[in-house]
Amino acid sequence: MIFQLVNSVAGFPNMIYLLSFDRTVVVRALSEEQKCDGEEYLEKIIQVPFDVPEAKKEQVHKVLFRELDKIIIGMSEDLFDKDHWGTIFRDCISKFIHSIRDVNRVVNAYKLKYKLMHSETNWVDLLCITTLQIAAPEIYSWIMNNISALVGTYYEGISRVQQNENKKNYLAIFESVYPKNPELMLTIVQDLFPKFSWKTGGYERTMEEKEVRRLQRVSSPEHSNLYFHLSLEDVKVSRNDVMKTIYDYEQQRLHLYLKVLKGDDVKLFNVNVTSEDNSKGIVMGSSSMYEGNFAQVEAIALEGYEFDGWYAQNVQISQENPYRFCVTQDIELTAKFKEAETYPLEFECEDGGQIIVGNNGNYYEGKKIDIEAKANSGYSFAGWTTSNGGTFANTNSSSTTFTMPANNTTITAKFTKKTSSPAGGGGGGVSTYTVKFETNGGSAVKAITVNKNAVATEPTAPTKEGFKFDGWYTDKELTTAYDFTAKVT
């Protein structure tokens, strides 16, 4: 309509029109409305066009910092952690601020939140949470809904293997929550919550619980819920959850809200969680919660065991894990564990070698079993096979690990007889060896045959989408690079 208006009155003397617009959008709109070529229509109106370049990232950040300085003026330096600010800005805020429009959206929302809650929250964490609410509401909602399980400082008694497994499981969850970039979501949650970072093998920065509380971080149990007080996000729940809570949770929360409005005291309750046997499993989620808030507790079974339920005074309360519930009184929960179900595993060996590590037996699902085969003289190891599932860390390595499936299976070591080729002069023979290349998911590379004491020719590097080839190694941990100038013996 504006362009039509300008076109109709453009002939007025001494009149200059300055129009700011997105050319692509305007051309499309003109083509649809005027039923003509939008480009030609625009050329009749615009006499001198100027393309406004996109603002550089550094300029956008300068505008953001300038606006933030106006908001946090008078902020206590005692509550400012320079390292934390650098991490949060790098991993979270800068990932979502790309234009002046992004700056304005975040700053406008943050200005209101800071004015209301700056005395009870950490300004850096509040800015991060606000940025997520504006630019990545999926991440914001997940943090809000799982806050009771994230708060605290450290998660003790966990192995590196379990940390890696936890990281893998959470990445699978984040893939559905924030499919654009689940790795970014993992990094953000790790940066905000030290306990979650420890649990998933992230950056572990030493910080006492009292220091987190003093800095009023979102990871502080006493301050975490304050960061979401202005949230009016829709909560999508299953019909089953609605039916379970409609006569309990909703009325209870409404009653609590009315008590707060009237100025009545709101009770603070303790939620204590313990493991029946720390050698079988560990727990997390002990906290102090105000009446009507939700607590979340979690149990993690150790190797060889599985979770068997939450109990209070020897009465099973729930089989859910994690378990989320409304706090109405002091409660002590005990997590029980039982031995994981096991399945038979048998080893077989073809002619030409023997299995030197690995025994027949019963193993539980997910158990990683070290296996090793050795070829007899005149034979070469040719790989591992399984009859009924399970995975090998490296099927082509004679020494590897096998992950047990949830059923019985047989794994077999295979061997091939070495070939020999005639040697000139003496009429004898020379041994040859087969060099195989495991590409770990990359494009296939054919095996080559090399004479004894000769050198192997390095093949063309394999390719894999999203990855860059880094070289050939002799071990599954990828720590020892292969020397293609060394003789094959």
Secondary structure as GFF3:
##gff-version 3
##sequence-region A 1 489
A	DSSP	alpha_helix	2	9	.	.	.	ID=ss1
A	DSSP	alpha_helix	23	34	.	.	.	ID=ss2
A	DSSP	alpha_helix	38	45	.	.	.	ID=ss3
A	DSSP	alpha_helix	57	71	.	.	.	ID=ss4
A	DSSP	three_ten_helix	77	79	.	.	.	ID=ss5
A	DSSP	alpha_helix	82	88	.	.	.	ID=ss6
A	DSSP	pi_helix	89	93	.	.	.	ID=ss7
A	DSSP	alpha_helix	94	96	.	.	.	ID=ss8
A	DSSP	alpha_helix	100	117	.	.	.	ID=ss9
A	DSSP	alpha_helix	123	135	.	.	.	ID=ss10
A	DSSP	alpha_helix	137	145	.	.	.	ID=ss11
A	DSSP	alpha_helix	147	150	.	.	.	ID=ss12
A	DSSP	alpha_helix	160	177	.	.	.	ID=ss13
A	DSSP	alpha_helix	182	192	.	.	.	ID=ss14
A	DSSP	alpha_helix	194	199	.	.	.	ID=ss15
A	DSSP	alpha_helix	209	214	.	.	.	ID=ss16
A	DSSP	three_ten_helix	224	228	.	.	.	ID=ss17
A	DSSP	alpha_helix	239	245	.	.	.	ID=ss18
A	DSSP	alpha_helix	249	262	.	.	.	ID=ss19
A	DSSP	beta_strand	268	275	.	.	.	ID=ss20
A	DSSP	beta_strand	281	284	.	.	.	ID=ss21
A	DSSP	beta_strand	287	290	.	.	.	ID=ss22
A	DSSP	beta_strand	294	301	.	.	.	ID=ss23
A	DSSP	beta_strand	305	312	.	.	.	ID=ss24
A	DSSP	beta_strand	315	318	.	.	.	ID=ss25
A	DSSP	beta_strand	323	326	.	.	.	ID=ss26
A	DSSP	beta_strand	331	339	.	.	.	ID=ss27
A	DSSP	beta_strand	342	349	.	.	.	ID=ss28
A	DSSP	beta_strand	353	357	.	.	.	ID=ss29
A	DSSP	beta_strand	361	364	.	.	.	ID=ss30
A	DSSP	beta_strand	368	375	.	.	.	ID=ss31
A	DSSP	beta_strand	379	386	.	.	.	ID=ss32
A	DSSP	beta_strand	391	392	.	.	.	ID=ss33
A	DSSP	beta_strand	399	403	.	.	.	ID=ss34
A	DSSP	beta_strand	409	417	.	.	.	ID=ss35
A	DSSP	beta_strand	420	422	.	.	.	ID=ss36
A	DSSP	beta_strand	429	435	.	.	.	ID=ss37
A	DSSP	beta_strand	448	451	.	.	.	ID=ss38
###
